[in-house]
Amino acid sequence: MNNETVKIQTLNNNNRMSTQELLQLITQKLEEGYTNFEIDGCGQHNIGGSSWSKDRKSELLFKIKNPGQRAGAMALKGTKIVIDGSAPADVGWLNSGATIIVKGDCGDTAAHCAAGGKIYVSGRVGTRSGALMKHDPKFEVPEFWVLKNTGSFGFEFMGGGIAVVCGWDCENISSVLGSRSCVGMVGGTIYVRGNFNDIASCVEVKPLDDNDINFLKSGLVKFLNEIDKSELFDKLTNFTEWKKIVPVSSGNKKERMSVSEFRKNNWIENGIFGDFINDDFTVYPMPSTGAGRIHIPKWNKENCIDCKICFNNCPQNAIEYENKIYHSADDKCIGCGICEAVCPKKCWEIISDRKEIS
């Protein structure tokens, strides 16, 4: 292991080092045993992501200025990434255990798909940040801390982890979560300080309990220290200003509306193709037989050698055979195309609306 800091200047005499060149240089230095990097970037992508130290034990430290997209993408446990200033989209995308500190704002999709580690942001984050966060119980819970506010559509399809939106300096903002947050959220917890509205019906807002308060107290100490804002601790620990958002419990979920009912009562009048076709709003199962099929097999006897391979491989037992004549039964066939795929003589073809498509 080499404790000397590797300093990389990526713009020299107006010549910019490419992302590939930079990542190759970092990999070379890692192989040589270096673990500390200071990188003056110029928009290069993926800095600090998915890197290992040579001995797989020493912590890696990346101090970065002016990164491009995906800073810390897929970064691993044992990595610490400190971004001096703001960063564009996808900070901490698929974070897998690293600690990522952004001393500024983040663009869209910060912490997108994060599955481990901690992401600390000392400013705002953009649209769809925190979306698809998840938690594998074998590992530590991923955490995503934001000092100010998020853009719209945040925490979509969140499946696990913890997000904390402190709402600092956002008193004049109508919603520190933007619009349409938490759509499809099925797991995890979001702690929010400040005003918010327009959240999805799949979540519910609850007051903090003692465990929540203890978590926030200890977490805020670490978070504020990492972003050099320790002086805000007292102002952010008035827990009457906080709420938590969690998925609606199974006992409180509303009865689901059927697809057919939604299309008749809530969807665009006459359907989105109403100018071209008459839609009867029938909702076919998937896969479907009969008129609901998209693909229809058609048999041509000209090349048939009566090998029965199609007959023996049809998963629906839809192929009927008599006197060397084959056809598919409409009430069984789902149009999967296996008959066409297995026929050695290409006697089956898949058509749609009487037009060949394969």
C-alpha positions in Angstrom: 0.0 0.0 0.0 1.2 3.5 -0.9 -0.1 6.4 1.2 1.1 9.1 -1.2 -1.7 11.0 -2.9 -2.0 10.6 -6.6 -2.9 14.0 -8.1 -4.4 14.0 -11.5 -5.0 17.1 -13.6 -7.3 16.2 -16.5 -7.0 19.4 -18.5 -3.6 20.6 -19.6 -3.0 23.3 -22.2 -6.6 22.9 -23.4 -6.1 19.2 -23.9 -8.7 17.2 -22.0 -8.0 13.7 -20.8 -10.8 11.3 -21.9 -12.9 9.3 -19.5 -11.3 6.1 -20.7 -7.8 7.5 -20.2 -8.6 8.7 -16.7 -10.1 5.5 -15.6 -7.2 3.5 -17.1 -4.7 5.7 -15.2 -6.7 5.2 -11.9 -6.7 1.5 -12.4 -2.9 1.5 -13.1 -2.3 3.4 -9.9 -4.5 1.1 -7.9 -2.5 -1.9 -9.2 0.6 -0.1 -8.0 -0.8 0.1 -4.5 -2.0 3.7 -4.3 -5.2 4.4 -2.4 -5.6 8.2 -2.2 -6.5 10.3 -5.3 -7.1 14.0 -5.9 -8.7 14.5 -9.3 -9.3 17.8 -10.9 -11.8 16.7 -13.4 -13.3 18.1 -16.6 -16.6 16.2 -16.9 -15.2 12.7 -17.0 -17.7 10.0 -16.1 -17.8 7.2 -13.5 -15.0 8.6 -11.3 -14.6 6.6 -8.1 -16.9 3.8 -9.1 -16.4 0.1 -8.7 -12.7 0.3 -7.7 -10.8 -2.0 -5.4 -7.5 -1.4 -3.6 -4.8 -3.8 -4.5 -5.0 -5.6 -1.1 -8.8 -5.4 -1.0 -8.6 -4.1 2.6 -7.3 -0.5 2.5 -9.9 2.2 2.2 -9.9 4.2 -1.1 -10.2 7.9 -1.0 -11.2 10.0 -4.0 -11.3 13.8 -3.7 -12.8 15.1 -6.9 -13.6 18.5 -8.6 -15.7 18.9 -11.6 -16.9 15.3 -12.2 -19.1 14.2 -15.1 -22.1 12.0 -14.7 -22.2 8.9 -12.6 -19.7 9.9 -10.0 -19.4 7.0 -7.6 -21.5 4.7 -9.8 -21.5 1.1 -8.5 -18.9 2.2 -5.9 -18.0 -0.4 -3.4 -17.7 -0.7 0.4 -14.3 0.6 1.5 -14.5 3.6 -0.8 -15.0 7.2 0.2 -15.6 9.8 -2.4 -15.6 13.5 -1.6 -16.8 15.9 -4.4 -15.8 19.5 -3.9 -18.7 21.4 -5.4 -21.7 20.3 -7.3 -22.1 17.3 -9.6 -24.4 16.3 -12.5 -26.7 13.4 -12.9 -26.5 9.9 -11.4 -24.3 10.5 -8.4 -24.1 7.2 -6.5 -26.0 5.3 -9.2 -26.2 1.7 -7.9 -24.0 2.6 -4.9 -22.9 -0.7 -3.4 -21.4 0.4 -0.1 -19.3 3.6 -0.6 -19.6 6.8 1.3 -20.2 9.6 -1.2 -20.1 13.2 0.0 -21.2 16.0 -2.3 -20.4 19.5 -1.1 -22.9 21.2 -3.4 -25.9 20.2 -5.4 -26.6 17.1 -7.4 -28.3 16.7 -10.8 -31.1 14.3 -11.5 -31.3 10.7 -10.3 -28.9 11.0 -7.4 -28.8 7.7 -5.4 -30.8 6.0 -8.2 -30.9 2.3 -7.5 -28.6 2.7 -4.5 -28.3 -0.6 -2.6 -25.7 0.2 0.0 -23.5 2.8 1.6 -24.3 6.4 2.4 -24.7 9.4 0.1 -24.5 12.9 1.7 -25.5 16.0 -0.3 -25.0 19.5 1.1 -27.5 21.1 -1.3 -30.3 20.1 -3.5 -30.9 17.0 -5.7 -32.7 16.8 -9.0 -35.6 14.9 -10.5 -36.1 11.2 -9.7 -33.5 11.1 -7.0 -33.7 8.2 -4.7 -35.7 6.2 -7.2 -35.5 2.4 -7.0 -33.4 2.5 -3.9 -33.3 -1.0 -2.4 -32.0 -3.0 0.5 -30.6 -6.5 0.6 -31.0 -7.7 4.2 -27.5 -9.3 4.1 -26.0 -5.9 3.9 -26.2 -2.5 5.7 -29.2 -0.3 4.9 -28.4 2.3 2.2 -28.8 5.9 3.4 -29.4 9.0 1.3 -29.2 12.4 3.1 -30.1 15.7 1.4 -29.7 19.1 3.2 -32.2 21.0 1.2 -34.8 19.6 -1.2 -35.4 17.2 -4.1 -36.8 17.6 -7.6 -40.1 16.0 -8.7 -40.7 12.3 -9.1 -38.4 11.5 -6.2 -38.3 8.0 -4.6 -40.2 6.3 -7.4 -40.5 2.6 -6.9 -38.4 2.8 -3.8 -38.1 -0.7 -2.3 -35.9 -0.2 0.7 -33.3 2.0 2.4 -33.6 5.3 4.2 -33.8 8.8 2.8 -33.6 12.0 4.8 -34.6 15.4 3.3 -33.8 18.1 5.8 -35.5 21.0 4.0 -32.9 23.5 5.2 -33.4 27.0 3.7 -36.5 25.9 2.0 -39.2 27.7 4.0 -40.5 29.5 0.8 -40.8 26.2 -1.2 -44.3 24.7 -1.3 -42.9 21.2 -1.4 -39.4 20.1 -0.5 -40.2 16.8 -2.4 -41.4 18.5 -5.6 -44.3 17.0 -7.3 -45.5 13.4 -7.6 -43.0 11.9 -5.2 -43.1 8.3 -4.0 -45.0 6.8 -6.9 -44.9 3.0 -6.7 -43.0 3.1 -3.4 -43.2 -0.4 -1.7 -40.4 -0.3 0.9 -38.1 1.9 2.9 -38.5 5.1 4.9 -38.3 8.8 4.0 -37.8 11.4 6.7 -38.8 14.9 5.7 -38.6 18.3 7.4 -40.6 21.1 5.9 -43.6 21.4 3.6 -44.5 18.7 1.1 -47.5 17.8 -1.0 -48.6 15.8 -4.0 -47.3 12.4 -2.8 -48.6 9.1 -4.2 -51.5 7.3 -2.6 -49.4 4.2 -2.1 -47.7 5.9 0.9 -48.8 7.3 4.2 -47.4 10.1 6.5 -46.7 9.3 10.1 -45.2 11.2 13.1 -41.8 10.2 14.4 -41.4 7.7 17.2 -38.5 7.4 19.6 -36.6 5.1 17.3 -36.9 7.6 14.5 -35.7 10.5 16.6 -32.7 8.5 17.9 -31.8 7.5 14.4 -32.0 11.1 13.1 -30.0 12.5 16.0 -27.1 10.2 15.6 -27.3 10.4 11.8 -27.4 14.2 11.7 -24.2 14.4 13.7 -22.3 12.3 11.0 -24.1 13.9 8.1 -23.5 17.5 9.1 -19.9 16.9 10.0 -19.2 15.3 6.6 -20.7 18.3 4.7 -19.1 20.9 7.1 -22.4 22.1 8.4 -22.2 21.0 12.1 -23.6 24.4 13.2 -27.0 23.4 11.9 -27.5 20.6 14.3 -29.6 22.4 16.9 -31.8 24.0 14.2 -32.5 20.6 12.5 -33.3 18.7 15.6 -36.6 20.3 16.4 -38.4 17.0 15.6 -41.9 18.6 15.7 -40.9 19.8 12.2 -40.3 16.3 10.9 -42.5 13.6 9.4 -41.8 10.1 8.0 -43.2 8.6 4.8 -43.7 4.9 4.5 -45.6 2.6 2.2 -49.2 2.1 3.0 -49.6 -1.0 5.2 -51.5 -3.9 3.7 -54.5 -3.4 6.1 -54.9 0.2 4.8 -54.6 -0.4 1.1 -57.6 0.6 -1.0 -59.2 -2.0 -3.2 -57.5 -2.0 -6.5 -59.3 -0.7 -9.5 -59.5 -3.2 -12.4 -57.8 -2.3 -15.7 -61.1 -2.4 -17.5 -62.7 0.0 -15.0 -59.7 2.4 -15.2 -59.8 2.5 -19.0 -63.6 3.2 -19.0 -63.7 5.8 -16.3 -60.2 7.4 -15.9 -58.4 6.9 -19.2 -58.6 9.1 -22.3 -62.1 9.1 -23.8 -62.4 6.5 -26.5 -58.8 5.4 -25.9 -55.5 6.8 -27.1 -56.2 5.5 -30.6 -59.8 6.5 -30.6 -59.4 8.5 -33.8 -58.5 5.4 -35.7 -60.2 2.4 -34.1 -63.3 1.6 -32.1 -62.1 0.3 -28.8 -64.5 -2.0 -26.9 -62.2 -1.8 -23.8 -61.8 -5.5 -23.6 -58.9 -6.4 -21.4 -57.3 -9.6 -22.6 -55.2 -11.8 -20.3 -51.5 -12.2 -21.0 -50.8 -14.5 -22.7 -54.2 -14.7 -24.5 -55.8 -17.1 -26.9 -58.3 -16.5 -29.7 -58.9 -12.9 -30.7 -56.6 -11.6 -28.0 -53.5 -13.0 -29.7 -51.0 -10.7 -31.4 -49.3 -13.5 -33.3 -51.1 -16.2 -35.3 -49.4 -19.3 -36.7 -50.2 -20.4 -40.2 -49.2 -23.8 -41.6 -48.0 -24.5 -45.1 -48.1 -28.2 -46.0 -45.8 -27.8 -49.1 -42.6 -28.6 -47.2 -44.0 -30.7 -44.4 -42.2 -34.1 -43.8 -44.6 -35.1 -41.1 -41.9 -35.2 -38.4 -44.4 -34.1 -35.7 -41.7 -31.9 -34.0 -44.1 -29.0 -33.8 -46.9 -31.2 -32.5 -44.6 -32.6 -29.7 -43.2 -29.2 -28.7 -46.3 -27.0 -28.5 -46.5 -25.9 -24.9 -50.3 -25.4 -25.1 -51.1 -28.6 -26.9 -52.7 -26.3 -29.5 -51.5 -28.1 -32.6 -54.0 -30.6 -33.9 -53.0 -33.3 -36.4 -55.1 -35.6 -38.7 -54.1 -37.3 -41.9 -50.8 -35.4 -42.2 -52.7 -32.1 -41.9 -51.7 -29.7 -39.1 -53.5 -26.7 -37.7 -53.6 -24.7 -34.4 -56.7 -24.5 -32.3 -57.6 -20.9 -31.7 -58.9 -21.6 -28.2 -55.6 -23.0 -27.1 -52.9 -21.2 -29.2 -51.3 -18.1 -27.6 -49.1 -17.2 -30.6 -45.8 -18.0 -28.9 -44.1 -18.9 -32.2 -42.4 -22.1 -30.9 -43.9 -24.1 -33.8 -42.2 -21.8 -36.2 -38.9 -22.0 -34.3 -38.7 -25.8 -34.1 -39.9 -26.7 -37.6 -36.9 -27.9 -39.6 -38.7 -27.1 -42.9 -40.2 -23.8 -42.0 -43.7 -25.0 -42.5 -45.1 -22.6 -39.9 -45.1 -18.8 -40.2 -46.2 -16.2 -37.7 -48.6 -13.6 -39.1 -50.4 -10.6 -37.5 -53.6 -9.1 -39.0 -52.9 -11.3 -42.1 -49.5 -9.7 -42.6 -46.2 -11.6 -42.2 -44.1 -10.3 -39.4 -41.3 -12.8 -39.1 
